[in-house]
Structure formats: structure tokens, C-alpha cells
Amino acid sequence: MQKIIVAILIITVFTLGACSQNQSNTKALEAKVDSLQKQVNNSYKPGLGEFMSGIQVHHAKLWFAGINSNWKLADFEIHEIMEALDDIQMYCTDRPESKKVVMLQPAIHSLNKTIAAQNVPAFKNAFVFLTQTCNNCHRAVNYNFNDVVIPTTPPFSNQLFTVPKQ
């Protein structure tokens, strides 16, 4: 995102400078602007699938953190999901699905409350609500074949989901 903003600023400066330049300088500046625009257009932009795969990992990690009362990790994971949802709305505007992710907000809010309260039974209920809402969103955008479930095994064998010993 920062790269795009810098490129836009550079383009703007060159464009404004071009207004006061002679014909040959104007052509050189136009070529530079075109070059910078091409770089911006060709810069990497993650697709919806990359964001959703990340959310899937954080969804699983959130579950194991919460059921093990690792509230710091649970808080971290829910915020990673929130960040990915924000990124979908920012970077995937060409996808109609990006407009539907707001439907997850009530479930996210519910999970945030249970994490703050450090309440495992309430966390489990809120997590079920999030999972159901994910599936409702998938159905709303015709991805009902992608059914999310509560994970049964941790996604990684090299991460501790219980509260670390001090």
C-alpha cells in the first residue's frame, strides 16, 4: 500500500512539474509517469483466495488458543482475522464477495467480548457463531461448497496453544 501511495505522489509531482516545463522535458516526464504507472499496475496484489487461506489458519489457531485459555494468543488471532477482513475490503474491491465480509462483524465482536472476559464456554459459543457466519457468507456469495467447520486438530505441530509456562 505504501508503495502505491509513493508512486501516486511521484506521479503527481511529475505531472505538476510538467506544467512548467518545455516540450522536450514534458515528453521525458510523460515517459517517466507512464513508467511509474506501469510499475504500480504490475505490483503484486494478493487475491481473495490468499486472504481466505490466511483467515482459515487464524480461525483454527483461534479455536485452539481459546479452548486452552491462551487469551493473549486468542486475542492476537482474532485481530489477525480482523486485519485480513480489512485487507479484503481494501485490496479486493473488484470482487463482489468483498462487500459481504461485513456480515462477520457481529461474530467478531462477540468473540472479542468473550476473549476479554476470558470465558471458555462463552468463547466456544461465539466461535460457533463465527463459523456459522463464515458459512452464511460463503452461501451468500455462492461458495456454499466451501464449508468451514470447527477444527479437530491443531494446524501446526510446532506451536503451543496452551498458556506457556513462565
C-alpha positions in Angstrom: 0.0 0.0 0.0 2.8 2.4 0.9 4.4 1.6 -2.5 1.2 2.7 -4.3 1.0 5.9 -2.3 4.6 6.8 -3.0 4.1 6.1 -6.7 0.9 8.3 -6.8 2.8 11.1 -5.1 5.7 10.8 -7.6 3.2 10.8 -10.5 1.5 13.9 -9.1 4.8 15.8 -8.6 6.0 14.9 -12.1 2.6 15.9 -13.5 2.7 19.3 -11.7 6.3 19.8 -12.8 5.4 19.1 -16.4 3.0 22.0 -16.4 6.0 24.4 -16.2 8.4 22.5 -18.5 9.2 23.0 -22.2 8.1 20.4 -24.8 11.1 18.1 -24.6 11.1 18.0 -20.8 7.3 17.4 -20.9 7.8 14.3 -23.1 10.5 12.9 -20.7 8.3 13.5 -17.7 5.3 11.8 -19.5 7.5 8.8 -20.2 8.6 8.6 -16.6 5.0 8.9 -15.4 4.0 6.1 -17.8 6.8 4.0 -16.5 5.8 4.6 -12.9 2.2 3.9 -13.7 3.2 0.6 -15.3 5.2 -0.3 -12.1 2.1 0.4 -10.0 -0.1 -1.6 -12.3 2.2 -4.6 -12.2 2.9 -4.6 -8.4 1.7 -7.6 -6.5 -1.8 -7.6 -5.1 -2.9 -10.6 -3.1 -6.1 -12.3 -4.3 -9.1 -13.2 -2.3 -8.0 -16.8 -2.0 -4.8 -15.8 -0.3 -6.6 -13.8 2.3 -9.2 -16.6 2.9 -6.4 -19.1 3.3 -4.8 -16.9 5.9 -8.2 -16.5 7.7 -8.6 -20.3 7.7 -5.3 -20.7 9.5 -6.1 -18.0 12.0 -9.6 -19.4 12.5 -8.1 -22.8 13.5 -5.4 -21.2 15.7 -8.0 -19.0 17.4 -10.0 -22.1 18.3 -7.1 -23.9 20.0 -5.9 -20.8 21.8 -9.4 -20.1 23.2 -10.3 -23.6 24.3 -6.9 -23.7 26.1 -7.4 -20.3 27.8 -4.5 -18.8 26.0 -6.2 -15.5 25.9 -3.2 -13.5 24.6 -2.9 -15.8 21.6 -6.7 -15.8 21.1 -6.7 -12.0 21.1 -3.8 -12.0 18.6 -5.6 -14.4 16.2 -8.9 -12.6 16.2 -7.1 -9.4 15.4 -5.3 -11.2 12.5 -8.7 -12.2 11.2 -9.9 -8.7 11.5 -6.9 -7.4 9.7 -7.4 -9.8 6.8 -11.0 -8.8 6.5 -10.0 -5.2 6.3 -7.4 -6.1 3.7 -10.1 -7.9 1.6 -12.2 -4.8 1.6 -9.1 -2.7 0.6 -7.4 -4.9 -2.0 -10.3 -7.0 -3.4 -12.7 -4.3 -4.4 -13.1 -5.8 -7.8 -14.7 -8.9 -6.1 -18.4 -8.7 -5.1 -17.6 -11.0 -2.2 -15.5 -8.2 -0.5 -18.7 -6.3 0.2 -20.2 -9.3 2.1 -17.4 -9.7 4.7 -19.1 -7.0 6.9 -21.6 -9.7 7.9 -18.9 -11.2 10.1 -18.7 -8.1 12.3 -21.3 -9.3 14.9 -19.5 -12.6 15.3 -16.1 -10.9 15.6 -17.5 -8.5 18.2 -18.9 -11.4 20.2 -15.6 -13.2 20.1 -13.7 -10.1 21.2 -16.0 -9.8 24.2 -15.5 -13.5 25.3 -11.8 -13.2 24.9 -11.7 -10.1 27.1 -13.9 -11.9 29.6 -11.7 -15.0 29.4 -14.7 -17.2 29.4 -14.2 -20.6 27.7 -17.8 -21.7 27.4 -18.9 -18.3 26.0 -15.8 -18.4 23.7 -17.0 -21.8 22.3 -20.5 -20.4 21.6 -19.1 -17.3 20.0 -16.7 -19.4 17.9 -19.6 -21.5 16.7 -21.4 -18.2 15.8 -18.3 -17.1 13.8 -18.0 -20.4 12.0 -21.7 -20.4 11.1 -21.4 -16.8 9.9 -18.5 -17.7 7.7 -20.6 -20.4 6.1 -23.6 -18.0 5.7 -21.2 -15.6 3.9 -20.0 -18.4 1.7 -23.6 -19.3 0.8 -24.4 -15.6 0.2 -21.6 -15.4 -2.5 -22.3 -18.9 -4.0 -19.3 -20.6 -2.3 -21.5 -22.9 -0.3 -19.3 -25.8 -1.4 -16.6 -24.3 0.9 -18.0 -25.3 4.3 -16.0 -24.3 7.4 -16.0 -26.5 10.5 -14.6 -26.3 14.0 -11.1 -27.8 13.7 -10.3 -31.1 15.4 -6.5 -31.0 15.2 -4.1 -28.0 15.6 -3.0 -26.7 12.2 0.7 -26.7 13.3 2.6 -29.2 15.4 5.3 -26.6 16.1 3.1 -24.1 18.1 2.0 -24.3 21.7 -1.7 -23.4 22.1 -1.8 -23.7 25.9 -0.6 -20.9 28.1 3.2 -21.0 28.1 4.9 -21.7 31.4 6.7 -18.7 32.8 
